[in-house]
Amino acid sequence: MAVMSSNVSAAGRAGLRLLAIHAHPDDESSKGAATMARYADEGVTVKVLTCTGGERGSILNPAMDRPGVVERMHEIRIEEMAHAAEILGVEQEWLGYIDSGLPEGDPLPPLPEGCFALADTEEATAKMVKVFREFRPHVIITYDENGGYPHPDHIKTHAVSVRAWERSGDPDYRPDLGEPWTVQKMYYTHGFIRRRFELLAQAEEEAGHLTAASALERWNDVPDIMPRVTTQIACAPWFVRRGGGPRGPAPPPPP
């Protein structure tokens, strides 16, 4: 497994382009933010492609649980995304779809009409290919076939990303979308891994908390994905930037 150190100068990365594809505004801050900040600082042109507007997001910050927030959710998510992009030093573009929300309950309710998860996959692929051919990334980062976790928008993001990666360099595919561009590498981001929760559970147990331990129990029957990981990015100095993204102008949520 390759471990990328942090000793490359900005001049050494100049001219390279990285595209990180995410399902919602806030995913860029919780999945790969420090990696993007590192590469941006090293001279790489980094762009986040956000597939949905995050309209059905949940309110996790108690400071934002007040009248008017739900009604302005879409506007707030746009503001948060702009704030995160500024902090990380990246560009950002919207693919233009509606958040599907995370279905909960037993049985699960149907997905809302018009949402990203139900959108025509080939239509979404064409939109993403257009972004690829315009931005011309050398590397893309997206989710694996499980979406990183089983949110319908994350799974859809994987499906569309892989198709766009396969078609972008094909001169016979939609020449109206621009000159063909072959992306050299595609990586899956893996933030939800068993070892991470084991370390969190250990630290929380020492502090008298059990939150991560409870989450760890749900991993008992889940295969460890670490054997498939090919690359790790050393980005500890950039984690402070990761923490600032989705908070925007509101007070930060408690740890």
PyMOL commands that set and color helices and strands:
alter all, ss='L'
color gray80, all
select helices_A, chain A and resi 27-30+33-41+62-64+70-88+116-118+121-135+152-167+175-177+194-207+211-217+226-228+236-242
alter helices_A, ss='H'
color red, helices_A
select strands_A, chain A and resi 2-4+17-22+45-52+91-97+139-142+185-188+231-233
alter strands_A, ss='S'
color yellow, strands_A
deselect
rebuild
show_as cartoon
